[in-house]
Amino acid sequence: MKSAVIQLPGLNRDRDMIAALTKISGKAPIKVWQTDTELPEVDLIVLPGGFSYGDYLRCGAIAARMPVMRAVAERAAKGVLVIGVCNGFQILLEAGLLPGALMRNASLKFVCREVKLQVANANTAFTRAYAPGQIIRCPVAHHDGNFFADPETLARIEGDGQVVFRYAEGTNPNGSINDIAGIVNQAGNVLGLMPHPENLIEAAHGGIDGRALFESVLGRAA
Amino acid sequence: MIKARVIVTLKNGVLDPQGKAIEGALRGLSFSGIGSVRQGKVFDLELDGSDKAKAETDLKEMCERLLANTVIENYSISIT
């Protein structure tokens, strides 16, 4: 599997993502800088977490307007798989590649802890290595993870199976509507999620529940 | 030069935890009779030229493309 990791000033989870992709796919991802207008030919594009542009204006708002995002949008439209984690999810929403918005946590506090996730749709390119309804462990670390969508949008994404991960067993850390932790676009090739699966992929992390997400992608791209 | 002010506020029905916290803090300062508080953002812009119609069009596009997230926010533009 060939992958690319987008890098922007203020992102800080790119190294974790690069390590995870390298360990799981056996191939180091190509790093792409925000001002690049061309992307290499890859099977997977990842927008990692962090605090791009210091979260100025709105989380992900400025990053979403950088030149590289036009290239990401073009690839996404062609069906290339795209994952945005945490700030990467916020960037995908601000870029209009996913529906809804992420707002300040209902508690107003930054949350950094482990949550439980339910795999709400195991029939996607990102979740096929999980069992339907499976409960997994995953860390979260964010201040603005409170997913919101207007009632029509919410009904549509729920009806179309676009909700892929939900916070399970009362672990919703941010007030997200319908406990939504991760969604895909209508075509199913763009995933955004607040939790960090790249931080739970080997025994040294204390668990490997995040690994199947990358293995799902690997299975398709092999 | 044209001076403009853009105000961005959360749409009705969108939860505003920051506004709620501010509301609570005002009550804590013993201000009475506070119905509710919603917070937002103000942008003051200086634009070259004197064509107000063009400025209005440009400002609207700035709001749509960057200054506001129209999924959750409304904006208003005033030119002085």
Interface residues (C-beta under 8 A of the other chain):
Chain A: L57 R58 A61 I62 R65 L93 E94 P99 G100 A101 M103 R104 N105 A106 S107 L108 N146 F148 A149 D150 G175
Chain B: V14 L15 P17 Q18 A21 R65 L66 L67 N69 V71 I72
